[in-house]
Amino acid sequence: MRFPIQGRPRWARLLAELLLIAAVLAMAIPARKLAAWAYREYQSRPVRGDFGEFLKDKTHPLSLYGSATCAACRSTREYLREQGIPFNDLRIDAQPRAREEWARLGQSSVPVLVTHDLMWVGDQRRRLDAWVASRSGAR
């Protein structure tokens, strides 16, 4: 069986190869972006569990583990304050107990938000809004 490209001039074969490479790249770049997005979503997914022990001696039902130098932590703190959502502001860089709790949560980045039954990582405004809405509906 002969492929249509065989027997064609060299320039036509090179052009066909270039078009094939371009088509592969055209598919690979969006696929890479999609894979990166999926990985970020997977990493920041909320984890369900019993996190009550991390809140038992805290004032509010939401804790934010963060640091003073983290931009996402500052952004999350600002958002919580703007929305009037009370939270326990736990600084892992300044409070040894907060750092121990954060380490027991098994996290390696900040901010980490913890409620009685959920934990999630990152500046997650959409999830925060959903959590607030679920608490408002429960009352």
Disulfide bonds with the S-S distance in Angstrom:
none
